[in-house]
Amino acid sequence: MKTITIGGVTETIHERSDYPLAGLKERFAKETIAVLGYGPQGRGQGLNLRDQGFNVIVGLRKGPSYDHALKDGWKEGVNLFSMDEALEKGTIILFLLSDAGQIGYWPTLKAKLKKGDALVFSHGFGVVFNDQTGIVPPKDVDVVLCAPKGSGLTVRNHFLEGRGINASVAVFQDATGHAADRVRALGIAIGSGHLFETTFKNEVVSDLTGERCVLMGMLQGAFLAQYEVLRENGHPPTEAYNETIEEALQSLYPLVAENGMDWMYANCSTTAQRGALDWAPRFKAAIKPVIAQCYADVKAGKEAAISIEANSKSDYRVGLEKELAAIASQEMWEAGRILREFRPERAK
Ligand SMILES: NC(=O)c1ccc[n+]([C@@H]2O[C@H](COP(=O)([O-])OP(=O)(O)OC[C@H]3O[C@@H](n4cnc5c(N)ncnc54)[C@H](OP(=O)(O)O)[C@@H]3O)[C@@H](O)[C@H]2O)c1
């Protein structure tokens, strides 16, 4: 455990070394961890728990997730059950259905929770926007959050590589008096490298803002804007793609990840440095109001309403597939598919 101070704010970071595996096994010896849902998070967290020998079971409806779990070696009646059965056996319930799916299953789950159970979310969405989701947990269970800061695929891949993604943890309700320690121990057990503390509200607002802005929405918008400007000015696709995306993802972003943008600025050509120093404030001024608007909409529950409305429709995949196909058919990503094949590790 380390205490750090940044910008006058002091925070606590929990590390793997605080929760050695042997101690975790003892800690969870009498618990059954039931993973409901087998999307990227359910699969990543479930397999990481299973590989380390925890008492973990998976609860799923029949369908694609169930088939995937069978392929991954989960065994019917041994550690793979219906959601209702898994709930009856579990004492720690990892509620990892899609956020929209959680709404429909909530009444069943609520009725089956037992006194002293831990109800674990990987996103604050359901609880924070309970005026829209109806997810109001009973008072006699721990309600905690363990939210890996990345895709479930990364949760799994980092674990297999011996690393660990970071995750945020929070306690919404402490019925047992041990909820904080329970969720920290669980956070390390699912394969996290380190944990930082948050609240349900802060997690959901920062997470929804992040994916709408810098992580995905803004990134796609910014890539496309630059690609289009280059193409409209006569640059061929290869040049437009390489100058916009390939150089960013293959060269600059990994260096920024490793050393920070301050280092990147200090270690590029003086020409690039001058231009980036001059243009960064202009981008910040243009983009900050959009991010502030997005944050306000998220906080007011507007983005939650949009998401619930869109993802609760039984045929939501049909419209979604059309929108995804539209991105896939953009020339920029067509160029990406062709040009990625020239990367040395892929080229024959
Ligand atoms: N993906 C991320 O990057 C990420 C990161 C951090 C936290 N989280 C959070 O983790 C949770 C799970 O997300 P995810 O990305 O792993 O999965 P997801 O793709 O959002 O959800 C997929 C799972 O939900 C099940 N499901 C959906 N509707 C259902 C219903 N009505 N009844 C039963 N099962 C239903 C699906 O089963 P079927 O296959 O049978 O449809 C599948 O197993 C969410 O709260 C999410 O916000 C996600």
The ligand as an SDF file (V2000), in Angstrom:
LIG
                    3D

 48 52  0  0  0  0  0  0  0  0999 V2000
  -15.7030   -4.0580  -21.6220 N   0  0  0  0  0  0  0  0  0  0  0  0
  -15.0320   -3.1980  -20.8730 C   0  0  0  0  0  0  0  0  0  0  0  0
  -14.0600   -2.6110  -21.3290 O   0  0  0  0  0  0  0  0  0  0  0  0
  -15.3990   -2.9730  -19.4510 C   0  0  0  0  0  0  0  0  0  0  0  0
  -14.4350   -2.4080  -18.6370 C   0  0  0  0  0  0  0  0  0  0  0  0
  -14.7360   -2.2270  -17.3080 C   0  0  0  0  0  0  0  0  0  0  0  0
  -16.0030   -2.5640  -16.8550 C   0  0  0  0  0  0  0  0  0  0  0  0
  -16.9430   -3.0870  -17.6850 N   0  0  0  0  0  0  0  0  0  0  0  0
  -18.2640   -3.4370  -17.1450 C   0  0  0  0  0  0  0  0  0  0  0  0
  -18.3210   -4.8530  -16.9640 O   0  0  0  0  0  0  0  0  0  0  0  0
  -19.6700   -5.3050  -17.1440 C   0  0  0  0  0  0  0  0  0  0  0  0
  -19.6930   -6.3770  -18.2080 C   0  0  0  0  0  0  0  0  0  0  0  0
  -19.2320   -5.8220  -19.4050 O   0  0  0  0  0  0  0  0  0  0  0  0
  -18.6130   -6.7100  -20.5840 P   0  0  0  0  0  0  0  0  0  0  0  0
  -18.0110   -5.7580  -21.5400 O   0  0  0  0  0  0  0  0  0  0  0  0
  -17.8220   -7.8140  -20.0500 O   0  0  0  0  0  0  0  0  0  0  0  0
  -19.8570   -7.4500  -21.1820 O   0  0  0  0  0  0  0  0  0  0  0  0
  -21.0100   -7.0020  -22.1650 P   0  0  0  0  0  0  0  0  0  0  0  0
  -20.5500   -7.2690  -23.5440 O   0  0  0  0  0  0  0  0  0  0  0  0
  -21.4990   -5.6430  -21.8450 O   0  0  0  0  0  0  0  0  0  0  0  0
  -22.0930   -8.0910  -21.6880 O   0  0  0  0  0  0  0  0  0  0  0  0
  -22.0770   -9.3630  -22.1970 C   0  0  0  0  0  0  0  0  0  0  0  0
  -22.6780  -10.3970  -21.2610 C   0  0  0  0  0  0  0  0  0  0  0  0
  -23.9700  -10.0160  -20.7680 O   0  0  0  0  0  0  0  0  0  0  0  0
  -24.8670  -11.0930  -21.0330 C   0  0  0  0  0  0  0  0  0  0  0  0
  -26.2240  -10.5840  -21.1410 N   0  0  0  0  0  0  0  0  0  0  0  0
  -26.6450   -9.4580  -21.7760 C   0  0  0  0  0  0  0  0  0  0  0  0
  -27.9780   -9.3130  -21.6210 N   0  0  0  0  0  0  0  0  0  0  0  0
  -28.3910  -10.3560  -20.8590 C   0  0  0  0  0  0  0  0  0  0  0  0
  -29.6490  -10.7550  -20.3310 C   0  0  0  0  0  0  0  0  0  0  0  0
  -30.7460  -10.0350  -20.5570 N   0  0  0  0  0  0  0  0  0  0  0  0
  -29.6920  -11.8910  -19.5950 N   0  0  0  0  0  0  0  0  0  0  0  0
  -28.5820  -12.6120  -19.3600 C   0  0  0  0  0  0  0  0  0  0  0  0
  -27.3580  -12.2860  -19.8290 N   0  0  0  0  0  0  0  0  0  0  0  0
  -27.2730  -11.1700  -20.5660 C   0  0  0  0  0  0  0  0  0  0  0  0
  -24.3630  -11.6950  -22.3340 C   0  0  0  0  0  0  0  0  0  0  0  0
  -24.8680  -12.9940  -22.4710 O   0  0  0  0  0  0  0  0  0  0  0  0
  -25.2770  -13.5850  -23.9210 P   0  0  0  0  0  0  0  0  0  0  0  0
  -24.0070  -13.9310  -24.6260 O   0  0  0  0  0  0  0  0  0  0  0  0
  -26.1060  -14.7630  -23.5580 O   0  0  0  0  0  0  0  0  0  0  0  0
  -26.0370  -12.4960  -24.6340 O   0  0  0  0  0  0  0  0  0  0  0  0
  -22.8570  -11.6760  -22.0550 C   0  0  0  0  0  0  0  0  0  0  0  0
  -22.4670  -12.7730  -21.2620 O   0  0  0  0  0  0  0  0  0  0  0  0
  -20.4910   -4.0620  -17.4750 C   0  0  0  0  0  0  0  0  0  0  0  0
  -21.0310   -3.5380  -16.2900 O   0  0  0  0  0  0  0  0  0  0  0  0
  -19.4430   -3.1240  -18.0490 C   0  0  0  0  0  0  0  0  0  0  0  0
  -19.8080   -1.7520  -17.9480 O   0  0  0  0  0  0  0  0  0  0  0  0
  -16.6550   -3.3210  -18.9580 C   0  0  0  0  0  0  0  0  0  0  0  0
  1  2  1  0
  2  3  2  0
  2  4  1  0
  4  5  1  0
  4 48  2  0
  5  6  2  0
  6  7  1  0
  7  8  2  0
  8  9  1  0
  8 48  1  0
  9 10  1  0
  9 46  1  0
 10 11  1  0
 11 12  1  0
 11 44  1  0
 12 13  1  0
 13 14  1  0
 14 15  2  0
 14 16  1  0
 14 17  1  0
 17 18  1  0
 18 19  2  0
 18 20  1  0
 18 21  1  0
 21 22  1  0
 22 23  1  0
 23 24  1  0
 23 42  1  0
 24 25  1  0
 25 26  1  0
 25 36  1  0
 26 27  1  0
 26 35  1  0
 27 28  2  0
 28 29  1  0
 29 30  1  0
 29 35  2  0
 30 31  1  0
 30 32  2  0
 32 33  1  0
 33 34  2  0
 34 35  1  0
 36 37  1  0
 36 42  1  0
 37 38  1  0
 38 39  2  0
 38 40  1  0
 38 41  1  0
 42 43  1  0
 44 45  1  0
 44 46  1  0
 46 47  1  0
M  CHG  2   8   1  16  -1
M  END
$$$$
